[in-house]
Structure formats: C-alpha cells, structure tokens
Amino acid sequence: MAKPAILLVDDDPDVLRAIERDVRRHFGGTYRVLRASSGAQALDILTQLALRHEPVALLLTDQRMPEMDGVEFLEQAKELSPQAKRALLTAYADTDAAIRAINSVGIDYYLVKPWDPPEEQLYPVLQDLLDDWLADFNPPFEGLRLIGHRWSAMAHELKDFLTRNLIPYQWLDVETHTEALRLLELANLDASHLPVVLLPDGTSLSQPTPAQLAETLGLRIHADLSFYDLIIVGSGPSGLAGAVYGASEGLRTMLIEREAPGGQAGTSSRIENYLGFPSGLSGADLARRAVTQARRFGVELLTPQEVTSVRVDGPYRFVTLADGSELSCSALLIATGVSYRKLDIPGLERLTGSGVYYGAAMTEALSCRDSDVFVVGGANSAGQAAMYFSRYARTVTMLVRGDSLAKSMSQYLIDQIQQTGNITVQTCTSVVEVHGESNLETITLANTQTGERQTLPTSALFIFIGAMPRTEWLADFVLRDEQGFLLTGPDLDRDGKRPSGWKLQRAPFLLETNVPGIFAAGDVRHGSVKRVASGVGEGAVAIQFIHRYLSEVR
Ligand SMILES: Cc1cc2nc3c(=O)[nH]c(=O)nc-3n(C[C@H](O)[C@H](O)[C@H](O)COP(=O)(O)OP(=O)(O)OC[C@H]3O[C@@H](n4cnc5c(N)ncnc54)[C@H](O)[C@@H]3O)c2cc1C
C-alpha cells in the first residue's frame, strides 16, 4: 500500500517551502508529503489520489489565498478525501474565520503562523491529528473476523466488546456476506458454531465469551502483583483520571474494568462540551488517549475483569475479582459510574441484543443503514445517538415521554436535531410493548396524555433512559443512598454525627466513604454532576485526599 499522503497548500512560495521542510523532516518517514500552490491544484492532486485509491491522511492549507480560500478548499476537498483530517494555517487576524470554519465546515484544527519552534507549535498538533486519522483508518483487512447472525445477542455482545475495547475487526453477517460461509467452511465449522471469531493466525473460537476472547487476544485479565498502593474500580473518565494522577504521583496503581475503558463516555459518539476540544471528540478517542496516558505512567489495567466484593483487614483493603482471585491495596477508589436503567415492558428482555439495544449506538449504527430507527429517551445521550444514527439510518424517531426536549437536553443538541432532516421527535410518547419472533419486528407506542396506541414496524430500538448505579456488591459495607449512590464526605454527616463505626478523630475527607481509605468519584457518588469533566475532576481530587490518607497510615 502507498504511504498515506499529507497535502500542504499555500500560494506563498516561501511559506510553502518552509512548512514542507518542517513537515517532511518530522513525518517524511511515514507519510508522503505533497504540496500545491493553489486550491485548484490541490483538488487536482486529490482527484488523482482518489482514482488510485491512495489514502490521504491530512490536508493543511493556508486560509488567505486568491480565487479559492482555505475554508472553500477544505469544503470541496471533503468530497474527494472524506477521511482526511483538515487543518487551516491562519494569521492571527484570521482566527475568527477559523473558529467559524470549525462549526460550519467541521475543520479539525487551526494553526497560527508562525509555527516556531515546530517541536512545540506544529509537530504535537499534527501528530495528534494523524493519530486520530490512523485510529479510524481502514487499510485492506488483515485482522480479526467475527462471523454471526445479525440478530444474535451473543454476536452483539462480542461486537460491543471489540468496538468498545478499540480492537479492529471485520463483521461478516452469514446472511448477507457470501464470504462468511466460505470462511466457515474453510475453518471446518457450520452455522451451529456461530458466532465464530477467526483469528489472523488462522485459528478460530466458537461462541467465546468476551473474557475468553480477551484472553486469546492478550488483553490482561490477571494482575502482576498482589498488592498495590491504589486500586481503582472502573475505568470511565473518573477512574482513568484517578489512575493518571495517582500513577504520575508515584502510586503503584491498578485499574480494574468490567467492560471496556471509557465507561459511559466511551459509548458517546461525540462529546462536544469537554474543555480543550473545540470541534468535539468521540468517546472512543477520549478513552484511547486516556488509556495511553495512564499506561505511560505505569498504570496496570485489567479488562474485562469485574470486582465482586470488598473487605478490610487492618490497613489493607481487599477486592475480590469475578474469577475468585483477590488483590489488596492501601487505598481503594470506587469509580464504577452508572448503567442504563432497564425498560420493563412485555417482550423486551427476550429481544435485547436482537433488535433492542441499551446504548450501543457506535456498535450497531452500521447495521442500521437505510432502516427506520427508534431512539427512546430525551436526554443528551439519546440526542447524541439520534444525531449519530441520522448519518446511517433512513429515518430516526426519538420517543420522548415528556412534552419537550428542553427540560432534559442541552440546547446545542436540540438545535442540531431540529436542523437534521431525517430525525423526528415524538413527544408525550412511551414504548409499551415490543414484538418479534427471533428479532424485533414491531413496537407499540402509547400517547402519555390520551392513551392512544399505535403499532409500527421497525427492526431497531435503542434505549437511553437514564441510569442507575450498580453498587449492590458494596451494600452493608459502604453507605449508599436509597438509589444506591455512594455517600462521601459531608453527605455522611447525620445530624452532626459521624457515620456509625467511624473511629478516626478527623471527619471523612471530601470524597471518602464511611470506610477510611475507600473513596468514591464520578457518577457513582451521591450528588455528583454527571459530566465527563466533573468525573475527571473528581478522579483527580480524590488522589489528593488519598495522599493525605496514606500519610496517616504509613
Ligand atoms: C451516550 C452518552 C453520552 C454522553 N455524553 C456526554 C457529553 O457529551 N458530555 C458530558 O460531559 N457527559 C456526557 N455523558 C455523561 C458522562 O459520560 C458520564 O458522566 C461519565 O462517563 C461518568 O464517568 P464515571 O467514570 O464516573 O463513570 P462511567 O463512565 O459510568 O464509568 C464507570 C466504569 O466502571 C465500570 N464498572 C462498573 N462496575 C464495575 C465493577 N464492579 N468492576 C469493574 N468495573 C466496573 C463500568 O464498566 C464503566 O466502564 C454521556 C453519557 C452517555 C451514556
């Protein structure tokens, strides 16, 4: 395969020569650096590359050019190289145009001239864009293949596991991919073995659990040590932030994750309000970056591995894992977030995974191409999912119990939804039944005001109806509120009294539970804000209190 291209565009020959020299010096080994002196010439080059199926990774163009300015060029270039990352090179005076272009044309970044020293002003930014491009780039397929039925709940579980753990794979539906049957035959398998994972070395796994697949793929599910300074349960934004701060400040840190790093945020198709990412970022990107950062500081990550119980013995805190093994630590941070609330209506449980899904927008969107999709829920997560599906599905109908989105959704999302032609919002509506033999075929809706019912055909229903903490495993040990959220710091105070069993002179620290040395951060905590940034903040703050706790017991 040809090296991916970076195309530089500027009408000023001196600037073009300078940027080419710098970009070539740093990226020339991996990328082909091409240049053009006008938007028109650059479009010709992109046409040639597209005809030869040669990948284009990055377009970097000056904004001020005669005839066609940078934004216009990037807009037209999108047709020819839809996957390429697009950045503007602007003078300081043009930054307003660049910011407008982020919103209107969706450029990925703008750089301000001059870019000296390139080691600080140019390379890190371009490297980041190229890493993002590479993460989504699909070269001719040589990796793992998953063969199964579209409506199989087990196949869905494996797809979800692979997608959320950022493991590239090719999905082959036995009913639509003729290659699937040929590959099964070559592996001496038949439909009774589905779902089947074909590994790049030619071996196969029939009906594996995510944990078996993880072990085969070399994901870590067993710890190196039996004792850590800090164990963190849950690797959503708060757990990952705790891990990065803990390990970077010298704590031997273990992070344990039941499903996939990123938590709820990892399932988001676009987070637009996280500071520092003006054009938004996907949850998968956020998770990938945070895991890389945590690993760089030496954090050990076990996934998929579930913590099932906790106990205390003197200064040590112990966690039991789903495989029965036990790990100990000096301090424990619980960052287990929340999980989607289940919808309790006839037919739903049987069809979950076979047309009915909780979350899973990223995993199933492609299978919904040209279908009529229904999304239940009226909060941001449902809105983001609807926007994401609108790119693939023929129509997306949002089913909202309340009489408007305004009470539960951010205005920027409401605006986006209103401007998207194939999304309809049906308010005052609940799903009351789902029907289908082996997969979802119809849903029955009821008007919450009139009670009027209607049954509609669909094969895809996605549910985003709020979330609850799953903290039963901590019951009777760590104090929780009526809904299961963990009580910390001042929330433990009962009429001016310390929690029962609390023996220390001091009050519990801000994010400490009723058990000294066991902390909680993020969505799982009573009264938390339930945003990515606040989870990250709490994860970081918890580490400060953990240091204070450790200084008392060591
Ligand atoms: C679809 C969607 C879109 C969203 N979009 C935005 C947005 O745009 N902006 C924003 O600010 N917020 C957004 N949010 C909210 C945001 O994602 C959450 O507030 C944030 O992820 C909470 O982080 P957390 O680390 O506390 O918990 P979580 O993200 O819930 O992570 C907890 C992790 O703990 C793991 N876990 C649970 N129990 C165990 C156990 N016993 N053993 C091991 N692991 C366990 C879970 O598998 C999970 O990975 C969105 C949420 C969703 C669902």
The ligand as an SDF file (V2000), in Angstrom:
LIG
                    3D

 53 58  0  0  0  0  0  0  0  0999 V2000
  -24.1390    8.1020   25.4130 C   0  0  0  0  0  0  0  0  0  0  0  0
  -23.6390    9.0880   26.4340 C   0  0  0  0  0  0  0  0  0  0  0  0
  -23.2130   10.3530   26.0410 C   0  0  0  0  0  0  0  0  0  0  0  0
  -22.7070   11.2590   26.9740 C   0  0  0  0  0  0  0  0  0  0  0  0
  -22.2630   12.4820   26.5410 N   0  0  0  0  0  0  0  0  0  0  0  0
  -21.7200   13.3620   27.3940 C   0  0  0  0  0  0  0  0  0  0  0  0
  -21.2150   14.6040   26.9390 C   0  0  0  0  0  0  0  0  0  0  0  0
  -21.2890   14.9300   25.7540 O   0  0  0  0  0  0  0  0  0  0  0  0
  -20.6310   15.4260   27.8450 N   0  0  0  0  0  0  0  0  0  0  0  0
  -20.5270   15.1070   29.1630 C   0  0  0  0  0  0  0  0  0  0  0  0
  -19.9450   15.8720   29.9290 O   0  0  0  0  0  0  0  0  0  0  0  0
  -21.0300   13.9300   29.6350 N   0  0  0  0  0  0  0  0  0  0  0  0
  -21.6190   13.0570   28.7830 C   0  0  0  0  0  0  0  0  0  0  0  0
  -22.1290   11.8630   29.2500 N   0  0  0  0  0  0  0  0  0  0  0  0
  -22.0240   11.5610   30.6920 C   0  0  0  0  0  0  0  0  0  0  0  0
  -20.6090   11.0610   31.0040 C   0  0  0  0  0  0  0  0  0  0  0  0
  -20.2200   10.0880   30.0490 O   0  0  0  0  0  0  0  0  0  0  0  0
  -20.5550   10.4740   32.4060 C   0  0  0  0  0  0  0  0  0  0  0  0
  -20.8910   11.4770   33.3150 O   0  0  0  0  0  0  0  0  0  0  0  0
  -19.1520    9.9450   32.7270 C   0  0  0  0  0  0  0  0  0  0  0  0
  -18.7820    8.9060   31.8270 O   0  0  0  0  0  0  0  0  0  0  0  0
  -19.0860    9.4080   34.1600 C   0  0  0  0  0  0  0  0  0  0  0  0
  -17.8120    8.8960   34.3740 O   0  0  0  0  0  0  0  0  0  0  0  0
  -17.5110    7.8410   35.5350 P   0  0  0  0  0  0  0  0  0  0  0  0
  -16.0710    7.4930   35.3760 O   0  0  0  0  0  0  0  0  0  0  0  0
  -17.9500    8.3750   36.8250 O   0  0  0  0  0  0  0  0  0  0  0  0
  -18.4290    6.5830   35.2340 O   0  0  0  0  0  0  0  0  0  0  0  0
  -18.6640    5.6800   33.9490 P   0  0  0  0  0  0  0  0  0  0  0  0
  -18.3520    6.4240   32.7170 O   0  0  0  0  0  0  0  0  0  0  0  0
  -20.0410    5.1310   34.1080 O   0  0  0  0  0  0  0  0  0  0  0  0
  -17.5930    4.5160   34.0970 O   0  0  0  0  0  0  0  0  0  0  0  0
  -17.6810    3.5410   35.0900 C   0  0  0  0  0  0  0  0  0  0  0  0
  -16.9260    2.3030   34.6520 C   0  0  0  0  0  0  0  0  0  0  0  0
  -16.8780    1.3810   35.7230 O   0  0  0  0  0  0  0  0  0  0  0  0
  -17.0260    0.0670   35.2280 C   0  0  0  0  0  0  0  0  0  0  0  0
  -17.5190   -0.7870   36.3200 N   0  0  0  0  0  0  0  0  0  0  0  0
  -18.7200   -0.7190   36.9390 C   0  0  0  0  0  0  0  0  0  0  0  0
  -18.8000   -1.6430   37.9180 N   0  0  0  0  0  0  0  0  0  0  0  0
  -17.6350   -2.3170   37.9060 C   0  0  0  0  0  0  0  0  0  0  0  0
  -17.1240   -3.4030   38.6720 C   0  0  0  0  0  0  0  0  0  0  0  0
  -17.8360   -3.9490   39.6730 N   0  0  0  0  0  0  0  0  0  0  0  0
  -15.8920   -3.8770   38.3840 N   0  0  0  0  0  0  0  0  0  0  0  0
  -15.1500   -3.2960   37.3920 C   0  0  0  0  0  0  0  0  0  0  0  0
  -15.5940   -2.2820   36.6400 N   0  0  0  0  0  0  0  0  0  0  0  0
  -16.8120   -1.7810   36.8940 C   0  0  0  0  0  0  0  0  0  0  0  0
  -18.0340    0.2230   34.1090 C   0  0  0  0  0  0  0  0  0  0  0  0
  -17.9530   -0.8550   33.1910 O   0  0  0  0  0  0  0  0  0  0  0  0
  -17.5940    1.5550   33.5000 C   0  0  0  0  0  0  0  0  0  0  0  0
  -16.6630    1.3830   32.4570 O   0  0  0  0  0  0  0  0  0  0  0  0
  -22.6520   10.9210   28.3420 C   0  0  0  0  0  0  0  0  0  0  0  0
  -23.1040    9.6550   28.7510 C   0  0  0  0  0  0  0  0  0  0  0  0
  -23.6040    8.7580   27.8250 C   0  0  0  0  0  0  0  0  0  0  0  0
  -24.0820    7.4080   28.2790 C   0  0  0  0  0  0  0  0  0  0  0  0
  1  2  1  0
  2  3  1  0
  2 52  2  0
  3  4  2  0
  4  5  1  0
  4 50  1  0
  5  6  2  0
  6  7  1  0
  6 13  1  0
  7  8  2  0
  7  9  1  0
  9 10  1  0
 10 11  2  0
 10 12  1  0
 12 13  2  0
 13 14  1  0
 14 15  1  0
 14 50  1  0
 15 16  1  0
 16 17  1  0
 16 18  1  0
 18 19  1  0
 18 20  1  0
 20 21  1  0
 20 22  1  0
 22 23  1  0
 23 24  1  0
 24 25  2  0
 24 26  1  0
 24 27  1  0
 27 28  1  0
 28 29  2  0
 28 30  1  0
 28 31  1  0
 31 32  1  0
 32 33  1  0
 33 34  1  0
 33 48  1  0
 34 35  1  0
 35 36  1  0
 35 46  1  0
 36 37  1  0
 36 45  1  0
 37 38  2  0
 38 39  1  0
 39 40  1  0
 39 45  2  0
 40 41  1  0
 40 42  2  0
 42 43  1  0
 43 44  2  0
 44 45  1  0
 46 47  1  0
 46 48  1  0
 48 49  1  0
 50 51  2  0
 51 52  1  0
 52 53  1  0
M  END
$$$$
